[in-house]
Amino acid sequence: MTRYEYPGAPVRRDDGRGAPVFALMRAWAAGIIALLFTEYLQATLVYDYLASEEKLETFAGRLMLIHLPNAVCIAVAAWAAGRVHSDPYRDHQLQHLPAAFAVPVAAQAVNMALQWDGLVAEGVLMSNAVLVVGCVTGYAVERLQED
């Protein structure tokens, strides 16, 4: 018998009324930190040293220097948020999916809102495809680590 099973004993941290919300907020915080860190690395390493006007003129150059690194950043953010999401709530899909996907989706929405006037069809389609690929990849890696 643990100390939590005695009458009048304090409840565990995961047993309170707000525990699911705090687990969700911890997951989102981890996803935000991971996304900011990876995007910073992408901006400082890829954009500053590898990207040039000539390379970004072709679709293959944009794919290799913009879209694939963005997919990696999104996958890392979804993975980090999913890994930090607490164990009792991780097993419920309706609680775990928003924990893993909310940060990348919100970042995509903010990005689209800030760059709305300069968007072209290729950019919208590719960034949404990158969002889906990154989220699915991060979630799949996180779920594979569960087993």
C-alpha positions, 0 to 999 in steps of 0.5 A: 500500500502506498502513502496515497491509499491512506484516508486523508492522504494528499492526492498525487499530482496526476490525480487533481482536477486540473491534471489533464490541462497541466499535462497538455500545457507541459506538452505544448511548452516542450513542443514550443521549445523544440520548435523554436530551437530547431527553427533557430538552428535552421535559420542560422545554419541552413539559411545563412550558410547554404541558401543562396538566390541561385539555389532557391530559384529552382523547386528542388532547391526550395525543397531541399533548403526550405521544405525538408528542414521545416518538416524536420523541425515540425517532426521534432516539435510533435515528437517532443510534445508527444514524449512530454505528455504525461503517461495516464493521458497519453493512452487516450487519443482525444487527449494525446493528439492535441498535445502532439499536434497543436504547436505545429498547427498553431505555428503554421497558422501564425506563419500563414497569417503573418505572410498572407500578402506574399503567399503563392500557391506553391508555398501554401501547398508545400507548407501544408504538405510539410505540416502533415508530413512533419506531424505524422512523422513526429507522432509515428516516431513518438508512438514507436518509442512507446513499444 
